Structure formats: structure tokens, C-alpha cells
Amino acid sequence: DIQMTQSPSSLSASVGDRVTITCRASQSISGYLNWYQQKPGKAPKVLISAASSLQSGVPSRFSGSGSGTDFTLTISNLQPEDFATYYCQQSHSTRTFGQGTKVEIK
Amino acid sequence: QITLKESGPTLVKPTQTLTLTCTFSGFSLSTAGVGVDWIRQPPGKALEWLALIYWDDDKRYSPSLKNRLTITKDTSKNQVVLTMTNVDPVDTATYYCAHSRSSGVWYLDSWGQGTLVTVSS
């Protein structure tokens, strides 16, 4: 089965910062990679599918890139509502989530 | 509008079988290109994908839990049922069901609110 490793596990940032989260697959998954945002006590919400396709209604400050084994989620101009935990998820072979990256207020 | 809601026991004893039901609306699981997944999240921990069922009744399971899980669908009732046998306290988690769609890549675009299941004697 495919393992997904996110880094960092947590980070502290300020409003207005640019934040980058990395997700690495244990084998090539082509572009079968999605990103989710989860706030405390809530279900996750999909931000990006197919590595770089922004979901409807998601602010353009979110962007995704990558292919194969290495992927990146970037949040430019971090906003107060962006403080949350972010998960990558592969759908190349069944499904696997990364361990999450918690974005906290600095 | 797609909605999903999980239901089942809040407390289960170790070694028992857990049965969870996902009742949904806004889509049909007999329509091509649709699936329903189950995901869980232990308190304070990461999401863990468990199982999925496609519109054509194809099923997939987490390799680590495959021997304990069964997923089924009842299209007429708009329900998907997940059973987990021989539960243990480590199975304590919030269990989510989610609608799965593909635009070339499968992703989870609508989620239920989740249901917390505690495994304890």
C-alpha cells in the first residue's frame, strides 16, 4: 500500500505569510493527489483535487503543484480563517491520507 | 445538494461488532461515477481511510483493516453500511462517510458530520 508523508507536522505563521506544505508518496501516484482542510470539530473540506485543480469556492490564495511522488500545497497571504489542519490524500491505489499539518497562529 | 449522515452506536464493548450506517441524499449510488467512502479519526489524531463502495458494487478496503471490514449498499434506501468486527479501544474514533466523485481523479467532495464511537467495557 502507498504511504503518504507530510512535512512539517506543524508550523506557526502570521497573517499575510506564505505557507508551503509538502506531501511525499512512497511510490509514484502520478497526479492522483487531493488536499483537504479540517477545522476543529468539523469534517474535512476538499480544497484541491488532481494535485492542482482548485475546487469551486476555494480562495485563489490556495494552490497545489506536483506530480509523481512530490506535491506541494501553498497558501499565499495567509488569512485568519486558514488556521487549520491540512491533509493530503492519494487516490491512485485505494486511498491513503497523510498524517496532517497543523497551521497555527504565530 | 448532497448530504450524508452517519448513524450507529456511540458505545461498543471490546470484541463486539460495530455497524455504522451512512444515509445520504442528493445523489444515487446507482449512477455511474459515484462512490461512498468511510474514514475515521481517533481523538486528536489524523484521518484514516477505511473503505469505499462504487456505484457498480466494486469495493475497496484498507489493507490493514481488510479482514475486519465489510461495506455494503442499499440503493433503494440510499444507505451504505460499514461493519467492523472484533472492535478494540484503539478503534475509538469519529467515523465519517463521504461522497466520492471523479474528474479523472477520485476525491471526497461532500462529508457527513461524523459520529463518535467509543470502544470501552
gemmi code that builds the backbone of each chain (N, CA, C; Angstrom):
import gemmi

chains = {
    "A": [
        ("ASP", (0.824, -1.196, 0.000), (0.000, 0.000, 0.000), (0.873, 1.265, 0.000)),
        ("ILE", (0.292, 2.355, -0.462), (1.021, 3.603, -0.617), (0.980, 4.418, 0.667)),
        ("GLN", (2.137, 4.857, 1.116), (2.235, 5.704, 2.304), (2.400, 7.155, 1.873)),
        ("MET", (1.771, 8.052, 2.629), (1.857, 9.481, 2.358), (2.495, 10.172, 3.560)),
        ("THR", (3.542, 10.943, 3.312), (4.260, 11.619, 4.384), (4.206, 13.116, 4.164)),
        ("GLN", (3.648, 13.826, 5.137), (3.569, 15.283, 5.065), (4.648, 15.926, 5.913)),
        ("SER", (5.101, 17.085, 5.492), (6.016, 17.871, 6.300), (5.755, 19.354, 6.070)),
        ("PRO", (5.870, 20.155, 7.147), (6.120, 19.701, 8.514), (4.835, 19.150, 9.143)),
        ("SER", (4.931, 18.625, 10.346), (3.735, 18.163, 11.066), (2.946, 19.349, 11.600)),
        ("SER", (3.651, 20.412, 11.910), (3.003, 21.643, 12.343), (3.893, 22.824, 11.999)),
        ("LEU", (3.278, 23.987, 11.915), (4.032, 25.207, 11.659), (3.291, 26.383, 12.256)),
        ("SER", (4.055, 27.400, 12.596), (3.489, 28.641, 13.099), (3.725, 29.726, 12.066)),
        ("ALA", (2.694, 30.479, 11.777), (2.809, 31.518, 10.768), (1.924, 32.699, 11.141)),
        ("SER", (2.193, 33.806, 10.510), (1.444, 35.022, 10.765), (0.513, 35.342, 9.605)),
        ("VAL", (-0.518, 36.085, 9.901), (-1.423, 36.542, 8.841), (-0.606, 37.293, 7.794)),
        ("GLY", (-0.860, 36.952, 6.545), (-0.128, 37.564, 5.449), (1.055, 36.755, 4.959)),
        ("ASP", (1.472, 35.753, 5.731), (2.609, 34.919, 5.333), (2.250, 34.018, 4.157)),
        ("ARG", (3.293, 33.511, 3.535), (3.161, 32.475, 2.516), (3.590, 31.162, 3.170)),
        ("VAL", (2.735, 30.153, 3.056), (2.965, 28.882, 3.729), (3.031, 27.767, 2.684)),
        ("THR", (3.981, 26.871, 2.876), (4.129, 25.726, 1.971), (4.144, 24.432, 2.762)),
        ("ILE", (3.295, 23.501, 2.353), (3.205, 22.180, 2.964), (3.560, 21.149, 1.898)),
        ("THR", (4.379, 20.184, 2.278), (4.844, 19.177, 1.336), (4.241, 17.817, 1.661)),
        ("CYS", (3.952, 17.065, 0.616), (3.410, 15.710, 0.743), (4.200, 14.803, -0.187)),
        ("ARG", (4.708, 13.716, 0.360), (5.508, 12.782, -0.445), (4.874, 11.403, -0.405)),
        ("ALA", (4.732, 10.801, -1.577), (4.186, 9.448, -1.687), (5.311, 8.419, -1.717)),
        ("SER", (5.030, 7.244, -1.199), (6.049, 6.191, -1.135), (6.325, 5.571, -2.511)),
        ("GLN", (5.466, 5.833, -3.470), (5.689, 5.432, -4.856), (4.934, 6.402, -5.743)),
        ("SER", (5.217, 6.375, -7.018), (4.581, 7.331, -7.908), (3.065, 7.176, -7.925)),
        ("ILE", (2.382, 8.324, -7.780), (0.921, 8.342, -7.839), (0.441, 9.264, -8.965)),
        ("SER", (1.362, 9.580, -9.878), (1.030, 10.485, -10.974), (0.451, 11.780, -10.391)),
        ("GLY", (-0.759, 12.162, -10.782), (-1.387, 13.360, -10.233), (-2.589, 13.053, -9.360)),
        ("TYR", (-2.672, 11.816, -8.828), (-3.822, 11.372, -8.051), (-3.704, 11.827, -6.592)),
        ("LEU", (-3.708, 13.149, -6.400), (-3.443, 13.711, -5.089), (-4.435, 14.830, -4.793)),
        ("ASN", (-5.046, 14.757, -3.622), (-6.017, 15.758, -3.197), (-5.569, 16.383, -1.885)),
        ("TRP", (-6.027, 17.613, -1.659), (-5.735, 18.322, -0.403), (-7.044, 18.693, 0.292)),
        ("TYR", (-7.072, 18.514, 1.621), (-8.241, 18.830, 2.435), (-7.837, 19.749, 3.585)),
        ("GLN", (-8.790, 20.564, 4.002), (-8.637, 21.430, 5.173), (-9.626, 20.964, 6.232)),
        ("GLN", (-9.165, 20.857, 7.473), (-10.057, 20.484, 8.558), (-9.908, 21.455, 9.716)),
        ("LYS", (-11.026, 21.986, 10.161), (-11.048, 22.845, 11.335), (-11.563, 22.036, 12.523)),
        ("PRO", (-11.205, 22.438, 13.739), (-11.574, 21.655, 14.922), (-13.072, 21.372, 15.014)),
        ("GLY", (-13.399, 20.117, 15.234), (-14.788, 19.710, 15.407), (-15.596, 19.626, 14.121)),
        ("LYS", (-14.927, 19.829, 12.988), (-15.624, 19.826, 11.705), (-15.092, 18.730, 10.798)),
        ("ALA", (-15.920, 18.352, 9.814), (-15.468, 17.415, 8.799), (-14.491, 18.112, 7.855)),
        ("PRO", (-13.597, 17.346, 7.248), (-12.685, 17.938, 6.266), (-13.435, 18.504, 5.069)),
        ("LYS", (-12.751, 19.418, 4.390), (-13.299, 20.053, 3.188), (-12.225, 19.968, 2.102)),
        ("VAL", (-12.638, 19.545, 0.903), (-11.656, 19.442, -0.169), (-11.310, 20.830, -0.698)),
        ("LEU", (-9.996, 21.060, -0.846), (-9.508, 22.326, -1.393), (-9.071, 22.166, -2.847)),
        ("ILE", (-8.292, 21.107, -3.074), (-7.652, 20.882, -4.364), (-7.744, 19.410, -4.708)),
        ("SER", (-8.108, 19.117, -5.952), (-8.107, 17.746, -6.438), (-7.121, 17.626, -7.601)),
        ("ALA", (-6.745, 16.417, -7.896), (-5.836, 16.164, -9.020), (-4.587, 17.049, -8.958)),
        ("ALA", (-4.067, 17.190, -7.765), (-2.805, 17.896, -7.476), (-2.876, 19.412, -7.591)),
        ("SER", (-3.661, 19.917, -8.538), (-3.593, 21.369, -8.765), (-4.927, 22.010, -9.143)),
        ("SER", (-6.001, 21.245, -9.145), (-7.298, 21.773, -9.549), (-8.055, 22.333, -8.347)),
        ("LEU", (-8.185, 23.635, -8.330), (-8.840, 24.324, -7.216), (-10.338, 24.069, -7.257)),
        ("GLN", (-10.879, 23.651, -6.124), (-12.310, 23.393, -6.059), (-13.097, 24.707, -6.085)),
        ("SER", (-14.312, 24.612, -6.597), (-15.186, 25.770, -6.668), (-15.396, 26.379, -5.293)),
        ("GLY", (-15.249, 27.685, -5.206), (-15.483, 28.380, -3.953), (-14.258, 28.502, -3.063)),
        ("VAL", (-13.187, 27.819, -3.415), (-11.961, 27.889, -2.610), (-11.155, 29.112, -3.061)),
        ("PRO", (-10.703, 29.927, -2.112), (-9.963, 31.150, -2.485), (-8.722, 30.854, -3.315)),
        ("SER", (-8.409, 31.775, -4.194), (-7.279, 31.568, -5.116), (-5.927, 31.659, -4.416)),
        ("ARG", (-5.902, 32.032, -3.146), (-4.626, 32.042, -2.420), (-4.126, 30.611, -2.150)),
        ("PHE", (-5.016, 29.633, -2.333), (-4.617, 28.227, -2.222), (-4.187, 27.723, -3.604)),
        ("SER", (-3.068, 27.019, -3.638), (-2.626, 26.421, -4.894), (-1.897, 25.115, -4.611)),
        ("GLY", (-1.935, 24.224, -5.572), (-1.264, 22.941, -5.443), (-0.427, 22.649, -6.666)),
        ("SER", (0.642, 21.891, -6.442), (1.504, 21.513, -7.552), (2.135, 20.167, -7.256)),
        ("GLY", (2.744, 19.608, -8.286), (3.469, 18.355, -8.117), (2.929, 17.237, -8.970)),
        ("SER", (3.729, 16.194, -9.058), (3.366, 15.000, -9.807), (4.353, 13.901, -9.441)),
        ("GLY", (3.902, 12.669, -9.589), (4.795, 11.558, -9.254), (4.772, 11.256, -7.769)),
        ("THR", (5.806, 11.672, -7.056), (5.880, 11.399, -5.619), (5.888, 12.648, -4.750)),
        ("ASP", (6.129, 13.808, -5.317), (6.289, 15.021, -4.516), (5.260, 16.084, -4.883)),
        ("PHE", (4.572, 16.564, -3.845), (3.477, 17.505, -4.032), (3.580, 18.638, -3.009)),
        ("THR", (2.995, 19.763, -3.377), (3.051, 20.942, -2.512), (1.703, 21.645, -2.479)),
        ("LEU", (1.312, 22.039, -1.281), (0.170, 22.942, -1.094), (0.732, 24.271, -0.627)),
        ("THR", (0.380, 25.336, -1.309), (0.847, 26.669, -0.941), (-0.340, 27.551, -0.602)),
        ("ILE", (-0.214, 28.253, 0.489), (-1.200, 29.261, 0.864), (-0.477, 30.600, 0.845)),
        ("SER", (-0.848, 31.443, -0.065), (-0.230, 32.766, -0.123), (-1.108, 33.740, 0.642)),
        ("ASN", (-0.488, 34.705, 1.289), (-1.260, 35.704, 2.035), (-2.214, 35.039, 3.032)),
        ("LEU", (-1.661, 34.302, 3.980), (-2.420, 33.546, 4.980), (-3.445, 34.426, 5.687)),
        ("GLN", (-4.668, 33.926, 5.773), (-5.758, 34.650, 6.416), (-6.144, 33.982, 7.732)),
        ("PRO", (-6.802, 34.715, 8.644), (-7.155, 34.133, 9.944), (-7.965, 32.844, 9.818)),
        ("GLU", (-8.812, 32.752, 8.807), (-9.654, 31.556, 8.649), (-8.885, 30.357, 8.095)),
        ("ASP", (-7.616, 30.551, 7.750), (-6.803, 29.463, 7.186), (-6.099, 28.650, 8.259)),
        ("PHE", (-6.165, 29.100, 9.512), (-5.531, 28.335, 10.573), (-6.358, 27.081, 10.815)),
        ("ALA", (-5.754, 25.935, 10.494), (-6.471, 24.659, 10.442), (-5.432, 23.557, 10.240)),
        ("THR", (-5.924, 22.331, 10.100), (-5.051, 21.206, 9.785), (-5.309, 20.803, 8.330)),
        ("TYR", (-4.231, 20.533, 7.614), (-4.317, 20.202, 6.197), (-3.827, 18.772, 5.970)),
        ("TYR", (-4.566, 18.058, 5.134), (-4.233, 16.665, 4.822), (-4.114, 16.467, 3.311)),
        ("CYS", (-3.099, 15.722, 2.918), (-3.060, 15.239, 1.547), (-3.668, 13.832, 1.530)),
        ("GLN", (-4.110, 13.418, 0.355), (-4.738, 12.104, 0.211), (-4.503, 11.607, -1.207)),
        ("GLN", (-4.018, 10.381, -1.331), (-3.821, 9.809, -2.661), (-5.002, 8.929, -3.037)),
        ("SER", (-5.339, 8.935, -4.328), (-6.410, 8.063, -4.828), (-5.922, 7.258, -6.033)),
        ("HIS", (-4.610, 7.011, -6.073), (-4.048, 6.196, -7.152), (-4.333, 4.719, -6.914)),
        ("SER", (-4.204, 4.309, -5.666), (-4.425, 2.923, -5.268), (-5.188, 2.927, -3.959)),
        ("THR", (-6.419, 2.466, -3.979), (-7.365, 2.714, -2.872), (-7.179, 4.160, -2.429)),
        ("ARG", (-7.057, 4.392, -1.141), (-6.917, 5.761, -0.641), (-5.969, 5.746, 0.562)),
        ("THR", (-5.218, 6.807, 0.732), (-4.391, 6.979, 1.926), (-4.298, 8.463, 2.224)),
        ("PHE", (-4.400, 8.811, 3.500), (-4.203, 10.192, 3.936), (-2.792, 10.363, 4.499)),
        ("GLY", (-2.282, 11.573, 4.377), (-1.078, 11.934, 5.104), (-1.415, 12.131, 6.569)),
        ("GLN", (-0.417, 12.369, 7.390), (-0.626, 12.477, 8.836), (-1.089, 13.859, 9.263)),
        ("GLY", (-1.167, 14.790, 8.322), (-1.676, 16.107, 8.627), (-0.602, 17.125, 8.953)),
        ("THR", (-0.898, 18.391, 8.647), (-0.048, 19.522, 9.002), (-0.923, 20.575, 9.667)),
        ("LYS", (-0.617, 20.880, 10.913), (-1.389, 21.868, 11.657), (-0.762, 23.240, 11.459)),
        ("VAL", (-1.535, 24.177, 10.962), (-1.071, 25.549, 10.762), (-1.610, 26.391, 11.912)),
        ("GLU", (-0.694, 26.885, 12.722), (-1.064, 27.630, 13.927), (-0.662, 29.091, 13.802)),
        ("ILE", (-1.289, 29.898, 14.640), (-1.006, 31.329, 14.647), (0.302, 31.596, 15.383)),
        ("LYS", (1.163, 32.392, 14.768), (2.443, 32.735, 15.396), (2.261, 33.890, 16.366)),
    ],
    "B": [
        ("GLN", (-28.280, 19.344, -3.830), (-27.363, 19.430, -2.692), (-27.157, 18.038, -2.093)),
        ("ILE", (-25.913, 17.651, -1.942), (-25.567, 16.348, -1.384), (-25.430, 16.464, 0.128)),
        ("THR", (-26.099, 15.576, 0.839), (-25.928, 15.491, 2.288), (-25.733, 14.036, 2.669)),
        ("LEU", (-24.947, 13.824, 3.717), (-24.699, 12.490, 4.256), (-24.764, 12.582, 5.770)),
        ("LYS", (-25.243, 11.517, 6.387), (-25.307, 11.480, 7.839), (-25.002, 10.080, 8.332)),
        ("GLU", (-24.070, 10.007, 9.280), (-23.679, 8.740, 9.864), (-24.547, 8.446, 11.096)),
        ("SER", (-24.842, 7.182, 11.305), (-25.583, 6.781, 12.492), (-25.087, 5.426, 12.966)),
        ("GLY", (-25.260, 5.199, 14.261), (-24.814, 3.948, 14.854), (-24.634, 4.117, 16.339)),
        ("PRO", (-24.120, 3.100, 17.010), (-23.948, 3.179, 18.457), (-22.850, 4.143, 18.845)),
        ("THR", (-23.004, 4.764, 19.999), (-21.957, 5.661, 20.491), (-20.964, 4.912, 21.370)),
        ("LEU", (-21.406, 3.764, 21.908), (-20.560, 2.975, 22.800), (-20.649, 1.505, 22.404)),
        ("VAL", (-19.498, 0.897, 22.239), (-19.416, -0.505, 21.863), (-18.404, -1.181, 22.785)),
        ("LYS", (-18.696, -2.419, 23.159), (-17.770, -3.154, 24.018), (-16.684, -3.847, 23.183)),
        ("PRO", (-15.495, -4.001, 23.752), (-14.429, -4.735, 23.041), (-14.895, -6.114, 22.615)),
        ("THR", (-14.436, -6.532, 21.448), (-14.729, -7.803, 20.767), (-16.071, -7.781, 20.039)),
        ("GLN", (-16.917, -6.792, 20.277), (-18.202, -6.745, 19.585), (-18.026, -6.277, 18.133)),
        ("THR", (-19.114, -6.381, 17.390), (-19.137, -5.904, 16.010), (-19.826, -4.546, 15.942)),
        ("LEU", (-19.170, -3.605, 15.295), (-19.700, -2.256, 15.119), (-20.371, -2.157, 13.755)),
        ("THR", (-21.601, -1.645, 13.744), (-22.308, -1.428, 12.488), (-22.683, 0.042, 12.374)),
        ("LEU", (-22.200, 0.678, 11.320), (-22.472, 2.089, 11.066), (-23.227, 2.236, 9.757)),
        ("THR", (-24.173, 3.168, 9.753), (-24.978, 3.412, 8.559), (-24.773, 4.843, 8.092)),
        ("CYS", (-24.574, 5.000, 6.805), (-24.488, 6.310, 6.160), (-25.748, 6.478, 5.326)),
        ("THR", (-26.564, 7.451, 5.689), (-27.779, 7.749, 4.932), (-27.552, 9.040, 4.178)),
        ("PHE", (-27.802, 9.006, 2.875), (-27.465, 10.154, 2.060), (-28.631, 10.601, 1.191)),
        ("SER", (-28.493, 11.814, 0.679), (-29.471, 12.355, -0.258), (-28.737, 13.249, -1.243)),
        ("GLY", (-29.383, 13.532, -2.351), (-28.793, 14.412, -3.362), (-28.029, 13.684, -4.447)),
        ("PHE", (-27.915, 12.363, -4.333), (-27.291, 11.564, -5.374), (-27.788, 10.132, -5.239)),
        ("SER", (-27.548, 9.363, -6.302), (-27.906, 7.957, -6.285), (-26.650, 7.122, -6.447)),
        ("LEU", (-26.548, 6.083, -5.650), (-25.391, 5.199, -5.729), (-25.557, 4.162, -6.838)),
        ("SER", (-26.556, 4.355, -7.666), (-26.695, 3.535, -8.872), (-26.251, 4.322, -10.109)),
        ("THR", (-25.837, 5.557, -9.902), (-25.371, 6.400, -11.003), (-23.882, 6.174, -11.228)),
        ("ALA", (-23.508, 5.972, -12.472), (-22.098, 5.727, -12.791), (-21.222, 6.887, -12.338)),
        ("GLY", (-20.051, 6.528, -11.828), (-19.087, 7.549, -11.446), (-19.239, 8.082, -10.045)),
        ("VAL", (-19.910, 7.324, -9.206), (-20.172, 7.753, -7.824), (-19.677, 6.689, -6.853)),
        ("GLY", (-19.214, 7.140, -5.695), (-18.815, 6.208, -4.651), (-19.096, 6.800, -3.281)),
        ("VAL", (-19.036, 5.961, -2.281), (-19.130, 6.398, -0.881), (-17.984, 5.767, -0.108)),
        ("ASP", (-17.259, 6.615, 0.607), (-16.116, 6.182, 1.406), (-16.440, 6.292, 2.893)),
        ("TRP", (-15.719, 5.489, 3.672), (-15.720, 5.638, 5.131), (-14.296, 6.006, 5.572)),
        ("ILE", (-14.228, 6.966, 6.479), (-12.964, 7.462, 7.007), (-13.162, 7.611, 8.518)),
        ("ARG", (-12.122, 7.403, 9.294), (-12.238, 7.627, 10.736), (-11.102, 8.502, 11.231)),
        ("GLN", (-11.308, 9.037, 12.435), (-10.317, 9.923, 13.039), (-10.326, 9.744, 14.550)),
        ("PRO", (-9.338, 9.062, 15.102), (-9.243, 8.961, 16.564), (-9.083, 10.353, 17.163)),
        ("PRO", (-9.506, 10.542, 18.393), (-9.423, 11.871, 19.016), (-8.016, 12.441, 18.954)),
        ("GLY", (-7.891, 13.636, 18.388), (-6.607, 14.310, 18.313), (-5.627, 13.741, 17.306)),
        ("LYS", (-6.090, 12.805, 16.495), (-5.173, 12.164, 15.543), (-5.600, 12.404, 14.091)),
        ("ALA", (-4.878, 11.767, 13.185), (-5.070, 12.009, 11.758), (-6.244, 11.212, 11.185)),
        ("LEU", (-6.640, 11.588, 10.009), (-7.659, 10.856, 9.270), (-7.103, 9.511, 8.813)),
        ("GLU", (-7.952, 8.496, 8.857), (-7.580, 7.164, 8.362), (-8.676, 6.676, 7.435)),
        ("TRP", (-8.317, 6.381, 6.198), (-9.291, 5.876, 5.237), (-9.571, 4.397, 5.518)),
        ("LEU", (-10.848, 4.012, 5.446), (-11.245, 2.650, 5.806), (-11.718, 1.814, 4.610)),
        ("ALA", (-12.674, 2.331, 3.863), (-13.292, 1.514, 2.811), (-14.083, 2.395, 1.867)),
        ("LEU", (-14.369, 1.831, 0.682), (-15.241, 2.535, -0.252), (-16.044, 1.533, -1.069)),
        ("ILE", (-17.192, 2.001, -1.539), (-18.022, 1.203, -2.433), (-18.428, 2.085, -3.606)),
        ("TYR", (-18.291, 1.538, -4.813), (-18.637, 2.259, -6.021), (-20.068, 1.943, -6.454)),
        ("TRP", (-20.545, 2.720, -7.395), (-21.894, 2.566, -7.910), (-22.135, 1.146, -8.482)),
        ("ASP", (-21.063, 0.519, -8.994), (-21.197, -0.792, -9.621), (-20.968, -1.922, -8.618)),
        ("ASP", (-20.936, -1.574, -7.318), (-20.769, -2.517, -6.203), (-19.329, -3.003, -6.047)),
        ("ASP", (-18.394, -2.420, -6.792), (-16.989, -2.696, -6.556), (-16.632, -2.134, -5.174)),
        ("LYS", (-15.814, -2.891, -4.447), (-15.485, -2.495, -3.073), (-13.980, -2.491, -2.878)),
        ("ARG", (-13.508, -1.573, -2.039), (-12.085, -1.495, -1.694), (-11.955, -1.307, -0.194)),
        ("TYR", (-10.897, -1.892, 0.375), (-10.678, -1.809, 1.819), (-9.249, -1.406, 2.148)),
        ("SER", (-9.092, -0.771, 3.304), (-7.765, -0.506, 3.818), (-7.056, -1.836, 4.038)),
        ("PRO", (-5.841, -1.992, 3.508), (-5.130, -3.269, 3.688), (-4.969, -3.663, 5.156)),
        ("SER", (-4.768, -2.691, 6.026), (-4.520, -3.019, 7.438), (-5.786, -3.452, 8.174)),
        ("LEU", (-6.957, -3.143, 7.634), (-8.216, -3.470, 8.312), (-9.103, -4.384, 7.474)),
        ("LYS", (-8.601, -4.817, 6.357), (-9.401, -5.552, 5.393), (-10.137, -6.743, 5.994)),
        ("ASN", (-9.472, -7.459, 6.894), (-10.069, -8.674, 7.446), (-11.211, -8.388, 8.411)),
        ("ARG", (-11.373, -7.153, 8.839), (-12.384, -6.801, 9.833), (-13.535, -5.975, 9.276)),
        ("LEU", (-13.413, -5.517, 8.042), (-14.398, -4.591, 7.479), (-15.251, -5.233, 6.396)),
        ("THR", (-16.510, -4.801, 6.364), (-17.406, -5.139, 5.262), (-18.221, -3.898, 4.935)),
        ("ILE", (-18.276, -3.547, 3.663), (-19.068, -2.408, 3.220), (-20.129, -2.904, 2.237)),
        ("THR", (-21.340, -2.420, 2.422), (-22.449, -2.793, 1.549), (-23.292, -1.570, 1.244)),
        ("LYS", (-24.123, -1.671, 0.228), (-25.015, -0.566, -0.098), (-26.437, -1.060, -0.293)),
        ("ASP", (-27.376, -0.189, 0.010), (-28.784, -0.437, -0.264), (-29.262, 0.760, -1.084)),
        ("THR", (-29.255, 0.586, -2.363), (-29.562, 1.698, -3.262), (-30.977, 2.214, -3.059)),
        ("SER", (-31.899, 1.328, -2.772), (-33.295, 1.742, -2.610), (-33.489, 2.607, -1.375)),
        ("LYS", (-32.646, 2.423, -0.374), (-32.759, 3.198, 0.867), (-31.761, 4.357, 0.904)),
        ("ASN", (-30.919, 4.482, -0.120), (-29.856, 5.495, -0.122), (-28.978, 5.363, 1.127)),
        ("GLN", (-28.535, 4.163, 1.354), (-27.700, 3.894, 2.528), (-26.476, 3.051, 2.166)),
        ("VAL", (-25.400, 3.300, 2.904), (-24.200, 2.472, 2.854), (-23.897, 2.045, 4.284)),
        ("VAL", (-23.626, 0.778, 4.462), (-23.379, 0.231, 5.797), (-21.949, -0.281, 5.884)),
        ("LEU", (-21.290, 0.065, 6.984), (-19.941, -0.425, 7.267), (-19.994, -1.251, 8.545)),
        ("THR", (-19.501, -2.466, 8.488), (-19.383, -3.268, 9.704), (-17.914, -3.515, 10.000)),
        ("MET", (-17.590, -3.448, 11.267), (-16.229, -3.697, 11.743), (-16.314, -4.736, 12.853)),
        ("THR", (-15.647, -5.846, 12.673), (-15.717, -6.909, 13.665), (-14.612, -6.758, 14.716)),
        ("ASN", (-14.837, -7.432, 15.847), (-13.816, -7.544, 16.889), (-13.184, -6.195, 17.249)),
        ("VAL", (-14.009, -5.231, 17.633), (-13.503, -3.894, 17.924), (-12.660, -3.890, 19.184)),
        ("ASP", (-11.797, -2.889, 19.256), (-10.831, -2.717, 20.341), (-10.855, -1.239, 20.737)),
        ("PRO", (-10.407, -0.911, 21.948), (-10.376, 0.518, 22.321), (-9.646, 1.408, 21.321)),
        ("VAL", (-8.679, 0.878, 20.589), (-7.978, 1.703, 19.594), (-8.879, 2.083, 18.422)),
        ("ASP", (-10.034, 1.451, 18.319), (-10.993, 1.795, 17.272), (-11.886, 2.963, 17.676)),
        ("THR", (-11.684, 3.484, 18.867), (-12.405, 4.681, 19.291), (-12.052, 5.836, 18.363)),
        ("ALA", (-13.065, 6.434, 17.753), (-12.818, 7.464, 16.744), (-14.131, 8.109, 16.318)),
        ("THR", (-14.004, 9.222, 15.629), (-15.130, 9.777, 14.885), (-15.108, 9.135, 13.503)),
        ("TYR", (-16.232, 8.575, 13.117), (-16.353, 7.893, 11.827), (-17.145, 8.779, 10.871)),
        ("TYR", (-16.563, 9.015, 9.705), (-17.190, 9.831, 8.675), (-17.517, 8.977, 7.438)),
        ("CYS", (-18.624, 9.304, 6.798), (-18.827, 8.821, 5.433), (-18.760, 10.038, 4.504)),
        ("ALA", (-18.400, 9.786, 3.257), (-18.208, 10.881, 2.314), (-18.569, 10.438, 0.905)),
        ("HIS", (-19.068, 11.386, 0.124), (-19.387, 11.165, -1.284), (-18.108, 11.295, -2.099)),
        ("SER", (-17.897, 10.358, -2.969), (-16.691, 10.320, -3.773), (-17.059, 10.511, -5.236)),
        ("ARG", (-16.362, 11.402, -5.901), (-16.591, 11.632, -7.321), (-15.267, 11.676, -8.049)),
        ("SER", (-15.346, 11.533, -9.348), (-14.127, 11.550, -10.139), (-14.219, 12.556, -11.271)),
        ("SER", (-13.116, 13.309, -11.404), (-12.957, 14.171, -12.567), (-11.680, 13.708, -13.264)),
        ("GLY", (-11.513, 12.393, -13.229), (-10.255, 11.807, -13.654), (-9.492, 11.311, -12.441)),
        ("VAL", (-9.627, 12.025, -11.357), (-9.047, 11.659, -10.059), (-10.179, 11.630, -9.044)),
        ("TRP", (-10.275, 10.542, -8.296), (-11.332, 10.425, -7.300), (-11.011, 11.301, -6.098)),
        ("TYR", (-12.014, 12.024, -5.607), (-11.838, 12.828, -4.405), (-13.156, 12.885, -3.644)),
        ("LEU", (-13.052, 13.299, -2.379), (-14.195, 13.312, -1.467), (-14.745, 14.722, -1.380)),
        ("ASP", (-15.876, 14.966, -2.020), (-16.350, 16.342, -2.123), (-17.455, 16.710, -1.157)),
        ("SER", (-18.055, 15.724, -0.519), (-19.073, 16.021, 0.496), (-18.912, 15.020, 1.630)),
        ("TRP", (-18.967, 15.510, 2.851), (-18.754, 14.680, 4.032), (-19.943, 14.776, 4.966)),
        ("GLY", (-20.172, 13.703, 5.710), (-21.116, 13.770, 6.801), (-20.496, 14.502, 7.980)),
        ("GLN", (-21.292, 14.709, 9.004), (-20.811, 15.431, 10.190), (-19.941, 14.560, 11.077)),
        ("GLY", (-20.004, 13.249, 10.874), (-19.231, 12.327, 11.684), (-20.005, 11.856, 12.902)),
        ("THR", (-19.669, 10.654, 13.362), (-20.268, 10.114, 14.570), (-19.170, 9.525, 15.444)),
        ("LEU", (-19.156, 9.905, 16.700), (-18.118, 9.444, 17.626), (-18.505, 8.087, 18.200)),
        ("VAL", (-17.619, 7.136, 18.035), (-17.815, 5.799, 18.574), (-16.731, 5.532, 19.613)),
        ("THR", (-17.134, 5.166, 20.794), (-16.209, 4.826, 21.869), (-16.250, 3.329, 22.111)),
        ("VAL", (-15.081, 2.720, 22.159), (-14.990, 1.291, 22.447), (-14.449, 1.143, 23.860)),
        ("SER", (-15.288, 0.649, 24.727), (-14.910, 0.520, 26.132), (-15.808, -0.498, 26.817)),
        ("SER", (-15.232, -1.182, 27.788), (-16.015, -2.144, 28.548), (-16.728, -1.467, 29.713)),
    ],
}
model = gemmi.Model(1)
for chain_id, residues in chains.items():
    chain = gemmi.Chain(chain_id)
    for i, (resn, *xyz) in enumerate(residues, 1):
        res = gemmi.Residue()
        res.name, res.seqid = resn, gemmi.SeqId(i, " ")
        for name, pos in zip(("N", "CA", "C"), xyz):
            atom = gemmi.Atom()
            atom.name, atom.element = name, gemmi.Element(name[0])
            atom.pos, atom.b_iso = gemmi.Position(*pos), 0.0
            res.add_atom(atom)
        chain.add_residue(res)
    model.add_chain(chain)
structure = gemmi.Structure()
structure.add_model(model)
structure.setup_entities()
